[in-house]
Amino acid sequence: MMRVTFIHADGKGRTEAEAVPGDILLDVAQAHLMPLEGTCEGQMACSTCHVIVAREDFDRLPPASEEEEDMLDLAAGARRTSRLSCQVVLTEALDGLTVHIPGESRNMQGAR
């Protein structure tokens, strides 16, 4: 088992989650009731699963694909360490990963 920490959008709450290597970060987040929609079901056609990876953990992730980078350009509040959680496959090297849930998201219909 490995651990992932989700920092809530308000910056105050946090949820510790257990996962196994091979899990998709979006699935782990949704299983722990994090407010990430994943409207496109992992097809990189929206940015409703956007998360902000803790700066100290970001370099442990494999680089985002060009398609993911393009979709992140549409994400509300995107930062340099933003990723689409549907594209992050958890590995043992990511044990202890911390991600922040953004305060807003944007899909093809606009912000919510």
N, C-alpha and C positions, 0 to 999 in steps of 0.2 A: 504494500500500500504506500501511497505517496500523499502529500498534503498540498492543498491549494488554499490560499487565503483570498477571500473576496472582501474588498473595502466597499461599503455601501455608498450610494450616491451622496448621502449627506456628510460623508467623511467621518462620521462618528462610529457607526456600527461596523462590525466585521463578522464574517461567517467563515469558519474553518471547515473545509471539506476534505474528504478522503476520496482518492481516485486510484485507478490502476493504470499502469502504462498502456497506451493505446486508446485511452478514453479521449474524446473530443472535449475541449474546454467548454464549449457551449452546452453540451449535454450535462456536464458536471454542474455548471452554473444553474441550469434549469432544474435539475434534480434537487438543488438546494434553495429553490424558490427565488433566485436572483431575477430581477426584472429585465431579462434579455429576451426579445421576441424571437429572433432567428426566423423572420417571416419567409425567407426564401429557402429554408431548410438546407442551408449549407451550399447553395449553388452560386454564391457570390453575386447575387442579383439585388442585394439590399445592404444596408449597414446597420441593421437593428440588433446585431450581436456585437457591436463595437465595444471593446474594453480598452482601458489604458493600463499597460503593463508597468509595474514598478520599475523605475529607472535602473535599479541595481540588478534586476532580473532580465531586462530586455535583451541583452547580448547573449543570453543563454538560449534564446529562441532561434530557430532557423530563419533566414531572411524571408520576408513576405514576397509572394509572387508579384509580377507586374499587374495581374488582374486584381489581386487583393489591394495593392497600392492605389490602383485606380478607384476602387470602391471606397477606400478610406478617405479619398479626396472629397467624398460626398457625406462623410460621417459628421454629425454635429459634434463640435468640441474636440475634433481630432487633434492629437499631439504627436510629437516625434515618436513616442513609444506606444502609439495606438496599434491595435491589431483587431482583426475579425476573429472572434472566439471560435467560430465554426471552422477556422482554418488552422487552429492550434491543436496538434496531436500531442498529448502529454507523453513524456518519456521520463525515465528515472532521473535523467539529467535536469529535469524541471521540478524535481521535488522541492517544496517550499516556495513555489511560485506565488507572487502576490499580484493581484490585478484589482484595479479600481473600476467600479461601475459608474459610467458617466451619468450626469444628471438629466440628460436629454438624449434622444435618438432621432434619426431622420430616416424615413423610408421614402419610396417614390412619391408619396402623397405629401411629404413635408415633415416638419418637426412635430414632436408630441411632447 
